[in-house]
């Protein structure tokens, strides 16, 4: 897979995917990670299987499956830092956005469980 956006742009430095108004950024950051993953995957026209394959191709780690993607998108699991890093590369979005979204998902989970 050839990535058209330089890696420094995909990790928080200004680039085409990080521009926009502050409200738009806040809305994206406040979204749960499950929503972000599903939206970005579908915007690329990928199936869950396609995303798992892209993650494997980029990371070289074959442990991620379509079932993992499904669990992340349904909110049953939250991808850890390792996979968030690779997801940010594959989905062309800042890693920080995914990190914040994972925190939001954890907070929602804690509030629901209380």
SULGIPE-V319794 format. One record per residue. N is the residue number from 1. RES is the residue in one small letter. SS is DSSP state (a for helix, b for strand, c for the rest). OMEGA is omega in degrees with one decimal (none if undefined). NEAR is the number of other C-alpha atoms within 12 Angstrom. Layout:
BEGIN
n=N res=RES ss=SS omega=OMEGA near=NEAR
n=N res=RES ss=SS omega=OMEGA near=NEAR
END
This chain:
BEGIN
n=1 res=x ss=c omega=178.2 near=13
n=2 res=x ss=c omega=-179.1 near=12
n=3 res=x ss=c omega=-176.8 near=16
n=4 res=x ss=c omega=-178.5 near=15
n=5 res=x ss=c omega=178.2 near=23
n=6 res=x ss=c omega=-174.6 near=19
n=7 res=x ss=a omega=-179.5 near=23
n=8 res=x ss=a omega=179.3 near=21
n=9 res=x ss=a omega=-179.0 near=23
n=10 res=x ss=a omega=-176.7 near=30
n=11 res=x ss=c omega=170.0 near=29
n=12 res=x ss=c omega=176.1 near=25
n=13 res=x ss=c omega=-174.7 near=18
n=14 res=x ss=c omega=177.7 near=17
n=15 res=x ss=c omega=-175.7 near=19
n=16 res=x ss=c omega=-179.1 near=18
n=17 res=x ss=c omega=-179.8 near=27
n=18 res=x ss=c omega=179.2 near=26
n=19 res=x ss=c omega=-179.9 near=17
n=20 res=x ss=c omega=-178.5 near=14
n=21 res=x ss=c omega=-176.6 near=11
n=22 res=x ss=a omega=-179.4 near=11
n=23 res=x ss=a omega=178.6 near=11
n=24 res=x ss=a omega=177.8 near=15
n=25 res=x ss=a omega=-179.9 near=22
n=26 res=x ss=a omega=178.5 near=18
n=27 res=x ss=a omega=179.3 near=18
n=28 res=x ss=a omega=-178.2 near=31
n=29 res=x ss=a omega=-178.1 near=28
n=30 res=x ss=a omega=179.2 near=26
n=31 res=x ss=c omega=175.3 near=27
n=32 res=x ss=c omega=-176.5 near=33
n=33 res=x ss=a omega=-178.3 near=41
n=34 res=x ss=a omega=179.3 near=36
n=35 res=x ss=a omega=-179.2 near=28
n=36 res=x ss=a omega=-177.7 near=37
n=37 res=x ss=a omega=-178.2 near=41
n=38 res=x ss=a omega=-179.2 near=27
n=39 res=x ss=a omega=-178.4 near=21
n=40 res=x ss=a omega=179.7 near=27
n=41 res=x ss=a omega=-178.7 near=29
n=42 res=x ss=a omega=177.8 near=18
n=43 res=x ss=a omega=177.4 near=14
n=44 res=x ss=c omega=-179.9 near=17
n=45 res=x ss=c omega=-177.0 near=14
n=46 res=x ss=c omega=168.7 near=21
n=47 res=x ss=c omega=175.3 near=23
n=48 res=x ss=a omega=177.6 near=28
n=49 res=x ss=a omega=178.3 near=20
n=50 res=x ss=a omega=179.9 near=23
n=51 res=x ss=a omega=177.7 near=37
n=52 res=x ss=a omega=178.9 near=32
n=53 res=x ss=a omega=178.2 near=26
n=54 res=x ss=a omega=177.8 near=32
n=55 res=x ss=a omega=177.6 near=32
n=56 res=x ss=a omega=-177.7 near=23
n=57 res=x ss=a omega=-177.4 near=20
n=58 res=x ss=a omega=-174.4 near=23
n=59 res=x ss=a omega=-174.8 near=23
n=60 res=x ss=c omega=-178.6 near=14
n=61 res=x ss=c omega=-175.4 near=16
n=62 res=x ss=c omega=-175.0 near=16
n=63 res=x ss=c omega=-180.0 near=17
n=64 res=x ss=c omega=-177.7 near=30
n=65 res=x ss=c omega=174.8 near=22
n=66 res=x ss=a omega=178.5 near=22
n=67 res=x ss=a omega=176.2 near=19
n=68 res=x ss=a omega=179.5 near=27
n=69 res=x ss=a omega=179.5 near=35
n=70 res=x ss=a omega=178.7 near=26
n=71 res=x ss=a omega=178.6 near=21
n=72 res=x ss=a omega=-176.5 near=33
n=73 res=x ss=a omega=177.0 near=29
n=74 res=x ss=a omega=179.5 near=21
n=75 res=x ss=c omega=177.8 near=25
n=76 res=x ss=c omega=177.4 near=17
n=77 res=x ss=c omega=175.4 near=21
n=78 res=x ss=c omega=-179.6 near=34
n=79 res=x ss=c omega=179.3 near=32
n=80 res=x ss=c omega=-177.9 near=21
n=81 res=x ss=a omega=-179.9 near=18
n=82 res=x ss=a omega=-177.9 near=19
n=83 res=x ss=a omega=176.5 near=35
n=84 res=x ss=a omega=177.4 near=33
n=85 res=x ss=a omega=-178.4 near=27
n=86 res=x ss=a omega=176.4 near=32
n=87 res=x ss=a omega=179.9 near=40
n=88 res=x ss=a omega=177.9 near=39
n=89 res=x ss=a omega=-175.9 near=37
n=90 res=x ss=a omega=-176.3 near=35
n=91 res=x ss=c omega=177.4 near=38
n=92 res=x ss=c omega=176.3 near=35
n=93 res=x ss=c omega=-178.0 near=40
n=94 res=x ss=c omega=178.6 near=36
n=95 res=x ss=a omega=-179.5 near=34
n=96 res=x ss=a omega=178.5 near=29
n=97 res=x ss=a omega=178.5 near=35
n=98 res=x ss=a omega=178.2 near=42
n=99 res=x ss=a omega=178.7 near=33
n=100 res=x ss=a omega=179.7 near=27
n=101 res=x ss=a omega=177.0 near=36
n=102 res=x ss=a omega=177.3 near=34
n=103 res=x ss=a omega=178.3 near=24
n=104 res=x ss=a omega=179.6 near=27
n=105 res=x ss=a omega=178.0 near=30
n=106 res=x ss=a omega=178.9 near=25
n=107 res=x ss=a omega=177.5 near=19
n=108 res=x ss=a omega=179.8 near=20
n=109 res=x ss=a omega=179.3 near=17
n=110 res=x ss=a omega=-179.9 near=11
n=111 res=x ss=a omega=179.3 near=10
n=112 res=x ss=a omega=-177.3 near=9
n=113 res=x ss=a omega=-179.2 near=8
n=114 res=x ss=c omega=none near=7
END
